[in-house]
Amino acid sequence: MTLLVPRIFQVIVLFATVLLAAFSVGSAAPHIVVDMRSGKVLSQKEAFDRWYPASLTKLMTAYTVFKEIKAGRLTLLSPVKVSEYALSSPPSKMGYPVGTILNVDTAIKILMVKSANDIATAIAESAAGSEQAFVAKMNGNAAALGMRDTHFVNAHGLHDPNQYTSAHDLALLAMAISREFPSYAGYFAVPAIQSGKRILQNHNPLLQRFDGTTGMKTGFVCAAGLNIVVTAKRNGKNLLAVVLGGPTGQERNVRAAMLLTAAFSQNQFFIRTKLDTMKPVGPVKRTPTDMRDTVCKKRTNSNADNDEDSNDGNGVFAMKQPSLDDLEAKYLKPKGSNTRVVPIVLGNATGPDPFGLLPRAEENVTSFVSNDNGAVANDADKSTDWPVVEGTKAMKVPLPAVRPTPTAN
């Protein structure tokens, strides 16, 4: 009887794997699931294959900032200044005018919720003097964590053939963030932010739709497909899942929910493989799979390769058996209309200021902060036009009078 129980769990996990395979047509779809306390690998598929990270890059951007704070070179109140180069970043973006200053705390919230590429670039330039210098720190941190199949060329994750990672490496990064910087966990669980009159919702639907989700990040470019790193806690278990290459947002979300559900029920007694010591089994792909034809062939949005706001579009492959809608209903809660919103304001940056971004005391700068009250996010608030920032005078927030013309994303 004692041997029967583990066998039952194995059957459950095998059944979940079969279901996943049934609706993963056309997608290489690497994944890994890890127990965050023991480090045991509960499930994995092609975890060492290289993949394009898309906006999961921003997890390393945040980790690198946290390391700079730990080293005493920055604080959460250090300035992040929008340059002309940062503003030129393609969507997803905030579109704040050149010269706008916000602090690191606000910038990280925007990075994790809106996945704004202009703010990622502004963080890199403000923290290291240039994006190139910051990316060198990102790669140094990746090497120190043992992320051997990872290389970065930018801080935001927009597609570059020389920017790649793997499910295994992303799990190492997520574990490092959790273990080294537990006090910053809240940044990865903010469901929505309010900037001026705009409500911007987190691209990670599992925060609202999968019980126990504690955070992390999504990512999308056409070449990568739809990626997610998600952490969840149930009944004293803390799990981490990395799912790469979803043809649609729905499939990615359901796969992550199914993998986590199976893992929460899994008996770990006989599992010996651990994340930090695991080795590849079989051949490993050193050239990432390009998902463009699978994911974006039917997209008409000209910004589809850049804008994470469009990440729920339909891929080429229709799901048949089992029904993806049925699986979504089984493993995810219905989409809700009410979301907790965290207001953010521009400015409030005091330093340290290693690159002299703050205005000198003798400069008379007129600046503004938001005076809007909190609000509830809903589907009508998902547009990505430039947020209106209005209000009363405040200190240390240079905001040019001319605002950019909003562009459709």
N, C-alpha and C positions, 0 to 999 in steps of 0.2 A: 504493500500500500504506500510505503514511503517513497518508492520510486515512481509511483503512478502520478503523484502531484506534479513533479517537474515535467513529466511527459505531457500532462494536460496543458501546462503553460507553453511548452514548445509547440503544441498543436495550435494554440491560440495565436502565437506569434507567426507561425507558418501561414495560417489562414489570412492574417492581416497582410502578410507579404504577398500572397497570391492576389488579394484584392487590389493592392497597390499596383502590381504588375499588370492587372487587367485594364487599368485606365491610364497607363503610362506610355501608350503607343506614341512613337515618334519622338520620345524624349529620353536622353541618356540618364538624366535625373539622378546624379549622385546624392547620397544622404549619409548622415551619421547621427546616432542618438547616444548620449553619454549621461551617466549618473554623475552629477556635479560633486557629490560628496566622496564617492569612492573612486571616481575616475574611470569606472568600468564602461566599456563600449557595449551597449545593449543591442545595437543594430547598426549595420553599415552596408553601403553598396558603393563601390568604386570611390571610396573616400579619399584616395590619393590622386585621382585623376585631376588634372589641372582644369580650371574653369574660370570664366570671367566673373569677377566679383560684383560688378555694377556698384550700386550704392552701399553694399556691405563694406566697401572700402572705408566708409565713414566711421565704422567701428574702430578701425586702426587710427583714423584721424582723431577720434575722441580719446582713445588710449594714449596716443602720443601727447595730447594736451595734458591728460592726467599725469603722465610722467614728468612733463615740464613743471607742473604745479608741485609735484612731490619733490622735485629738485630745487624748488624755491625760485625758479626763473619767472613764473607766472603765478597769479591767483585767479580765483573766479571773478574778481573785479578788474582784472587786466583788460585793456582796451582791444577790441577787434574793429579794424577800420576797413571800410569798403573802398577798394581802389578801382580805377578804370578797368584794369585787367580782371578783377574779381567780378565786376558788374557785367562784363562781356560773356560770362559763362552761360551756356545754354540752359534751358529749363531742365529740371525743376529749379525755381529760384524765387527769391523774395523781391528782387528788383529795387532795393533801397538805393538812393542816389549816391554817387561818388562822394566820399568824405563823411558819410554816415558812420557814427561810432556807436557800438554796443559793447557790453562786457562779455567775458568768456561764458559766464553762466547762461545768459540769454542766447548766445551763439550756439552753445551745445544743445539747448532745448530746440532751437530752430533746426539744427542739424539732424536731430533724431526724429522730429515730428514731420517737418516739411521736406526733409532731405534736400535742402536748398544748396545747389552747387555753388552759387556765388558766395554764400556764407562759408562753405567749406574752404574755398580759395582764400577768402578774407582771413579765416582762422590761420591757415598755413602761412600766409604772408606776415600776419601780425605776430605770430608766435615764434617764427624763425627768421624773419627778414625777407624771405622769398619762398615761393612754393617749392622751388628746387631744393632749398636747404631743408625745408620741412619734410619733403618726401624722402630725403636721405635719412632723416631720423626715423621715419616710418619703416624704411627697409632695415635699418639697424635694429629697431625693436622687433621686427619680424624674425630676423636672424637669431636674436637673443631668445626668442620664444620657441625656436626650433621649427619655424614655419618654412620648411625647405622647398616647398613648391609654391612660394608666394613672391611676387615682385610688384612693386607699385611705381607708377610714373606720375600720378596726380593724387590730389587729396579728396576728390569727389567721386570718382568711379566711372565717369563718362568713358565710353569704350576706347581702349587702346590695345592693340594686339599684344603689346609687351606688358600689360597689366593683367595678372592672373593670380589665382590662389587655388585652394582645394577645400573640400568639406572638412577634411582632417585639420587643416591649418586654421580654418575659421573656428573650429571647435576649440583649438588651443588658444586662440585669441579671446574668444568669449569666456573661457575658463579663467584666463589671466585677468580680464576686466573684473570678473566676479570676485576672485580671490584677493587681488591686489587693491582693488578700489571698491569695497562693498558699500561705502558711504555714498557713492555716486550711482547706485543702482536705480534711483528714481528717474534719472535722465532717460532711461530706456523704457519707461512705462508711462510716459505722459500721453494721454489719449488725444489731446487737442490743445492748441495754443490760440490765443487771441492777440493779434497785432493790429492796433488801431481798431478799425471796425470789422476786420476780416477774421473769420474763424477758420483755422487750418487744422484738419484732422490727420491723425497719425495714419500712415499707410499700412500699418500692421493690424489687420482686422482681428487677429487672435486675441489681442488685448481685451476686446469686448465680447468675443464670441467663443472662446475656449476657456472653460473654468480653470483657474489656477495659473493662467499666464502671468508671468512677472516682467516680461519685457523683451528687449533687443530690437532687431531692425530688419527691414525688407530691402530689396534691391532689384532694379530692372534696367536693362538695356536690351535691345533686340538680340544682340549676339549672345547674351547670357541667358535669356529667358527670365523667368521670375524666380527670384531667390529669397530665402528667408533664414534668419537665425532667430530662434525663439527659445525662451526659458520658461519653465512652468513648475509649479509646486503643488503636490497633492499628497495628503496623508503622510507628511513628513519626508516625502521624496522630492528632491530637486533635480529636474532633468533639463537637458539641453538638446535641441534638435537643429540640425543644419539640413536644409532641403534646397537643392540647386536645380535650375533648368526647367521650371514648370512652364508648360505651353500657355497656360492662362493663370490668372490670379486665383481663380476658384480651385483649380487642380492643385496648385502649390499649397493653398491653405488646407484643403482636405487631406492631402498627403501628410502634412506636418501634424495635423490633428490625429490622424489615424496612427502614425508612428508613435506619437506621445501616448495615446490611449493604450496601445499595445504594451509599450514600455512600462507604464505605470502598473500594469498587471503582471509584469514579468518577474519570475524568480531568478535572482542574480547569483544564487549559491554556486552554480557550476561555471559561471562566467569568469574567465581569467584574463581576458584581453583588456588592457588599460590604454587610455588615450595617449599618454606620454611615452609609452614603450611599444605600441602596436606597429606592425610592419605591413607593407603591402602584400596582398595575396594575388598572385597572377600578374599579368602585364599591366603597366600603368601608362595612361595617355599623357604624354608631355605636351601635346598641342591641344588646346581647349576646343571642344565642340562648338561650332558656330550655329546658334539657334535661330538665325534671322529668318530663314524660309519657314520654319515651323511656327514661330511666334508672331512675326510682323508682316507676313505676306499679304494678309487681308487688312492691314491697318492703312487708313487714309490720312491720319494725322501726320503732318510734316515733321512734327517734333517727337514722333513716336519713339525714336531711338534715344531720346534724351529725357523725356518727361515722365517721371514716376507717377504723376497724377493719372496717366492713361494706362495704368498697369493692370486693369481688369478686362482688357480687350480680348476678343476671341482669337485663339490660335487656329491653325489649319485643321487640326485633327479633332473630330467630334467624338465625344466619349459615349460608348454604347453600354456595355455590360461590365460591371454593375453601373447603374445610373449614377452619374456624378452628383446630380441634384439629390438623389436619395442618400448618398453617402454624406453630402454636406448637411442634410437635415439630421442625420444620425450623430455626427461627430461635432457639429458646430451649432451654437445657439443662433436663433434668427437675428438678422441685422437689426440693431436698435437705432432709435432716433435721438436718444439723450446721451450726451457724452460730457464727462467732466472736462472743463476748459481751464487751462492755466494762462492767465494774462501775462504778457511780456511787455517790457518797455525798452525803448532805445535809451542809450546813455548809461548813467550810473556806473561809469568806469572810472576808477581811481588809480589803478596800478597794482603791482609794478608795471612799468611801461618801458621795456628794454629797448624799443626802437623809436621812442619819441613820437608816439602817435597822438597823444593828447595835446590840445591847444595850450599855448603858454598862458600864464596867468594874466598877462597884459592884454591878451586878445579879447575883444568884446564880441562874443559869439552868441547869437540868438539860436535857441534850440527848443525842442519840444519833446514831450512824452505823451503817451496815450492817456486820455481821461475817460475812456469808455468803461462801462461796468461789465462784469462777467456776462457771458451769454451761453446759449446751448447750441452746439454744433448740429447741423443736419445736412441732408444731401444737397440742399441749395447752396451750401457754403463751400463747395469743393472747387470753385473756380480758382484760377491761379493768377488773376490779374493783381497788379501791384497794390498792397494794402494801404489804406488811407491812415496816416498818422497825424492826428490833430491833438491840440490840448494847450496846456499852460506852459509858461517858461520854466526851464530847468537848467541845470548846470552841465557843462562838459559834453554836449551832444551836438556837434556841428552838423546842421542839416541844410543843404542848399535849398534856395527858394524854388528852383525849377525842378519839377518832378518828371520822371521819364514817362513817355506815353505807354500805357499798358498794351501788352501784346498778348494775343491768344496763344495758349499752350496746347 
